């Protein structure tokens, strides 16, 4: 438009050069203003507000119940004024209510951006990883992720875990610090029950850190703090990192083309590679932060929980509201139990008796039939209503054999099955299972003696049968589709 003002070009040439019509150029020349200066703010409605006559009702409803949704009020008006508000007017009501809340509604919670200091705070939290739909060897892998983040550089560390226990928190937190190579000044968590006791009605009685958590923090010389209950935003850095990390992993899994991993180690390595890759992009701020970290102690802290429990008459111990079986020779004795994040170790006379996976949750059971089978053979009547009976079917084939024995030999089947299970405990479960499969496939009678005869043979017992699947011949389908296409083409031509 400068050319129009300077008069160096004709009006027609100037308009063409600016990409506007000659009439528009003439209008600008007469006004003496730039196009941007001629624009006026759009303050008028292009069509009548359909809710203008009920605006007072809307205001009254929102004042009484500010949380009412637009769809709720719209349905109310459709019922109150039949035929007056068609479905297409919902959007108009949504805009009106949005403006009302911005002008007359209650104030919203304010989030205050914080100044982060290098080496000051490390944050810990757990996140559920079910949305990733990861499988291990084809089986769904139900797990959590422990997540540690430095608030200044956003350096992060991720580790697989299975519960929000203190043992899991300790394992993940210490692994993060030793990978980091230093210790920040403060450690922040949300109100995890593993670290914080939310007990008592008075403020002075609430939110005290647990003794074991304080011992862990003191070992590293950290100051501890936690967020208020139901306020995850106060642990904002790690909460935001959860979402971003899970999104990155989900995208990486899509690009990988499979969510299945051969084993847990492969999956952990996959997570480590992607967290390391993200940390590479934070090297500048991490280079500032790392020198401010305090040195690590001489050794890691042992956060395992230690208990002394008695072995009950059922050859079981109860640990954290779960039942575990132990050898029956320990009945009546007190044993030492060391609870780790994923395993439970049982000691007697300072000697480890057994190590078993730690159960998640409460009221579960981990019963090894080998601990009790000898006594069940002596007391077969206890089998039918045994509380932990499912544990006496180590595989689906054993359950099938039991049902078959109870059908064909009702009076003797229970005893025969227990004798077979005793044989599995003494001679090996795999060899007995292969023998059972052989007897089942050959149609021979299944007895304890028949199984013993097979597994006592010098030669190897035949394992699972290789199933041969004949390739599917798709020629017939191709011919079918070909004839159908030809028929359709012929009808289209003639038709």
N, C-alpha and C positions, 0 to 999 in steps of 0.2 A: 504493500500500500504506500510505501515511500515514494514510488514513482508517480502515483496520483498526485501527491502533494507537491513534488518538485516540478511537475509539468514537463519533464524531459521526454515523455512519451505521450502519444495520444491516449484518450480515454479507452478506446477499443483495444489498443496494444497493451496498455497497463492491465486491463481486466483479464486479457488472455494470459498474460505473464503470471498473474496471481491465481489463475484457475477459477475465476468467478465470472458471472455474467456481466454484461455492460450495464444493465439496469441496477444490479447490486453495487457496482463500482460507482455509478452516478449517485446512489443513495448515500454511500459513505462520503463522497466528495462534498455533497450538500451539507451533511451533518457536521463535518469537520472533526469527527471522532474516529478513533480506531475501532475495529470490530469488537475487541474485547471490552471496550469502554461503553459500547452500546447495549451490552447484555444486561438484562434486569433479572432479579431473583424471582423464581417461580413460587408465588405465595398463594395462588388460587387453586381451587379444586377443579379437576377436569370433569367430574361428575358428582352428583349429589351423594352425600353420605347416607347410606341406607339405615344407619343406626343413630342418626341425629335425634329422632324423636324419642328414643329410649336411652339416650346418653345418661340421663339422671339415674335411671335404674341400674345401668352398668356401674356408674360411680358408687352408688350405694352398696351394690353387691361386693365390689372390690374393697371398699372401706371396711365392710364387715368381715370378709374373708379374702385377704390379699392373695392367697395361694390358689384361688380358683383358676382353672385353665380355660383358655378361649373356647375350646370345644365344648366344655361343660356349660358355659354361659350360652353358647350358640344353640346347643340342644335344648336348653331351658326356654329360650325365646321361640324356637320352632314349635315347642309344645304349647307355649302360652299364646302365641300369635300364629295359628295355623295358616300356612300358605303365604306368609309375609316375607320370610327370609329363606330364599333358595340356597342350596348347598354352595353355590359359587360365591357367596358373600362372606364365607368364613374368613377368608384372607383379610377382608376389610376390618373385621372385628379383631383379628390378631394384631393388625397395625395400630388400631385405636388403643388396645390394651397395653401394647408395648410403649406407646407414647405416654399413657396414663402412669405407668409404673416409673418411667423416667422423670416425669414432672411431679407427680403427687405420691408415688409409692414410697415404701420404707427404704431407708438407706441400706446398701449392701455391704458385706464384709470387705474391708480394705486389706490388701496384702502389701506389705512394706518390703521393698527391695533392699537386700542387705549388702553391706560392704564385706567382702571376704578377704581374709588375711592369710598369706601363705603359711602353711604348716599349722594352722589353728584347729580346724575341725575335720574329723573323719566321721562319716555317717554310715550306719549299718541298717539293713532291713531285709526282709524276705519277700519274695513275690512268687505267686503261683504260675507255673509254666504249662498248664494244661492246654492253653490256647495254641501252643506250638504243635500239638498232636504228634509228638515224637514217639517212635517205637524202637524197641531194642529187640533185634532178632524176630521182628514181626509182632511183638507184644507191646501194647500200649504202656508207656513209661510214665507212671504217675509220680511227679516229683515237684520240688520247690527249687528256687535258686536263692542262695545267699548273695547279697549285693553290697559291696563296700565302695564308697565314693569319697574322694577328697574334695571339699567344697570349693577350694580356690582353683585348682587346675582341672577338676572333674576327672582325674585319673580314677579308673574303676577296676574292680576285681570281682569275678563271678565264680561261684562254686555250686555244684549240685548238692542238694540235701533233701531230707524227707520229712522234717518236722521243724517247728519253731522252738525247739528245746534249747536250753543253755549249752548243751554239748554241741549242737549244730552251730549256734552262735559263736561259741569259743573256737571250734575248728575253722570256720570260715574267717572270723576276725583275725585269728593268729596267722592263718595262711596268707591273708591279705597283707598284714604287717611285714611278715618275713619276705614276701615277694616284693613289697615296696622298699624294704631295706631301711625303714625308719619308723618313728612314732610321732603322730601329731600331738598337739597339746590336749585336745578334748575329743571325746567320743560321744556321739549322739545316736540314740535309737528312738523309735516310737515307744509306746507303752507296752512293750513285749512282756508277757507274763514271765518269760525266762529271766528277765532282768529287773522288772519293776513289780513291786507288790502293791496292787491297788486295793488296799484293805482299810477298813475303818470309815466311819461317817464324817469325822472331823478332818479338816484340812491338814492338821499337824500329823494325823495318823496315816495319811494316804501317801502313795507314790514313793515309798522308801525302796531303795535298791536292795535286791536280795543279797544275802551274805556271800554266796558263791560268785555272783557277778561282781561285787565289790572287790573280792579277792583277785579275780581276773584282771580288772582294771588297775588295781594297785600294783600288780606284778609289772605292768608296763608304765607305771607312773603317770597315768592319764587322769584328767578330770572327767567325770561322767555327767551326762545330762540326758533328758528325755523329753519328748513332746507331750502335750496334754492328750488325754484319751480322745479318740475320734477326731484328731486334728492332724491328718497326714501331711497337710501343707507345711507344717512346722519342720518337717523333715524333707523339705522341698527338693533339694538337689538329688537325693537318692531316689525319691518318688518319681521325679521327671526322668531320671536315668533308667528306671524300670521300664517305662513306656518306650523310650527311645531304643533301649537295648533289645527288648522283645520284638519291636518292629523290625530292627536290623536283622535279628536272627530269623524271623519269619520270612523276610525277603531273601535271605541267604539260603534258607531251606527250599524256597520256591526255585531259586536259580540252580540249586544242587539237583533238583529233580526227584528227590526222595527224602522222606522224613525218617527213614529207617537206618539204624546204625547196627553194626555187628555186635558191639558191646558198649558198656558204659564208658570205658576209657576213650573209645573213639569219639563218643559224643562230648565228653569233657574237653578233649583236645580241640574239637570243632568250636566249642564255646570260647576256649582260651585264645584261639587264633583270631576270632572276631573281636574279642575285648582288647587284645594286643594291637590289632589294626586301628581300633578307635583311639587307643592311647597314643599311637604315633602322631595323630593329629593334634594332640595336646602337649607336645614336647616343649614348646616355648614356655608356657606357664608352669609346666612340671619342672623345667630346669630352674625356674625361680623358686619353686616350692621345696624341692628335694633338699637343698642345703639347710633349710630351716627346720627339718625334722630332727627329733632327738634320737640318739642311738638306741638300738634294740638291747634288751637284757641278754645275759650270758646264755640263757636257754629258754625254751618255750614253757608255758604254764600248763600243768596237768589239770584239766578241768573235769575229768571223769568223776562221776558220782559213785561213792562207795557205800554199800549197804551190808548189813549182817542180817540174814534171814534164816528161818528154820525150814527144813524140808518136811512137808506134811506127809500124812499116811498115804496119800495118792501118788507119792513120788514126784511131787511138784513143788515149786517155789512160786511165790507171788512177788513180782517186781514192777513197781509203778502201775499197779492195777491190771497187770497182765500175768497169765499163768505160763510157766515154762516147766518142762519135765527134766528130771535129772536121774542118774542111776539109782535104783531102789536101795542099794546098800547104804545110801546116805540118809535114809528116812530117820527122822528124829534128830539129826545133827544140824548144827548151825554152820552155814557156809558164807563165805565172803563173796559179794557180787560187785563187780566193777562195771558201771554203765557208761558206755561210750555213745557217740552220736548214732552209730549204725550197728553196733554189736554189744553183746552182753557176755562178760566172762565170769565164770564160776570157779572159785578157789576153795580148797579144803586143805588145811594144814600147810598153807602157803604154796600149794601146788595147784596148777590150773587143771580143773576137771574137764571143762568143756567151754567152747566159745560158740555162740549162736547169734543169728540175726536179731536185732532189736525190733520188737513189734511197734507199729504205729498206733496211736490212739489208746483206748482203754477197753477192758473186758475182752481182750483177745487171748489166744492161746497158741503155744508152740509146743506140741507134744510129739516126741520121738517114740514110735511104737517099740523100738528096741529096748527102751527102758522098762517097759511094763509087760511085754508079751509073755514072758515065762510065767508070770502070775496069772495072766488072763487064761492061759492054757489050763492052769489048775482050777480056775474059777470061770468057766465059759459062760455061766449064767449071768455074769456081770456085764457081758459084752453088749447085750441088746439095749440096755438103757444107760450105757456109759456116756457121761457128759461130753467127753471128747471123742466120741466114736468116729467122726469123719477123719480124724488123724490116723485111724487104723486102716485106711484105704490109701496107701501111698501113691498109687496111680489109678487111672480109670480102669485099667485091665483087672486090677485086684478087686475093684467094686463089681465088675461084670462077673468075675469068677464067683464072688460071694453070692450074688443074686442067682446065678446058675445053680450053685450048690444048694441053696435054700429052696429052689424050685424042684430039683430032681431028688434031693435027699433031705427033706425037712427036719427029720429027727437027728441027723448026723452032720448036716451041712455046716452049722456054726462051728462045731468042734474041728471039723476037717479044715475049714478056712483058717482058724487060729493056728493049727499045726503047720499049714503052708506059710503063714506069716512068720511063725517062729523059725521056719527053715530059711526064710528071706533074711531074718535078723542074723542067723548064724553062718549061712553059706553065701550071702550076697544077694541083694535085691535084684540086680540086673540079670543074674543067671537064672533066678527063680522066675522072673517075668518072662524071659525068653522060653523057658520050659513050659510055662502056662500057655504062651502063645502057640507053641508047637502042638501041645495037646488039643487046644481049641481048634486049630486049623485042620488037624488030622482026624478030628471027631472022636478021639479017645477019651476014656473016662478020666476025669480030673480028680486025683487024690494026692495026698502028701507023699505016699510011696512012689507013685508014678512020677512026680516031680523030682524026687530024690534020685530015682533011677536014671533020669535023663541028665541031671547035673553031675552025676557021678561018673558018666561016661568019659573016656579019655579024650575023644574028639570034641571039637567045639560044637556047641548047641546052635542050631540055625537061628539067626536073628530075624528081624522083621523082613517080610517078603517084599521084594522089589516089585512094584506095580508098573506094568507096561501099559502105556496109554497109546492106542492106535491113533495116528494122525487123522484128522477129520478131512474127508475129501469134499472140497467145495465146488467141484466141477458141476454137480447137479444144480447147485444154486445159481452158478454163473449161467448155465443153460436156461434156467427158469427166468432169470432177470433178462437175459437176452431175448427170449421169446416174448416176454411181456413188453419190452421196449419196441420190438418190431411190430407187435400188435397195435401198440399205442400210436406208433408212427403211421401205420397203415390207416388207422381210423382218422388220424388228423388230416391225412391227404384226401381221403374220400368223404370226409365228413361232416 
